[in-house]
Amino acid sequence: MPEGLPPYVLVARIGSILGMSFALAIGFLLLLAGALLPSLIAFLCFVPAFALMAYVERRAARRATPHD
């Protein structure tokens, strides 16, 4: 883990990666099964997982930047 990076960023990264990969895997499986609407919903579940990771990393970057 990089120096000065809070541990919650690592936890958020792991959780987000798991959420994104699970959403994509379920979406692809449903798409292969022919269930278009459920696969679209599963693909849309990718967005909150990605947004969580982006938010946490931006927050950590803001706190790590010295304020003049």
PEWOWO-V742203 format. One record per helix or strand of 3 or more residues. SS is the DSSP state (A for helix, B for strand). FROM is the first residue (numbers start at 0). TO is the last residue. If there is no record, write none. Layout:
((SS	FROM	TO) (SS	FROM	TO))
//
This chain:
((A	6	32) (A	35	63))
//
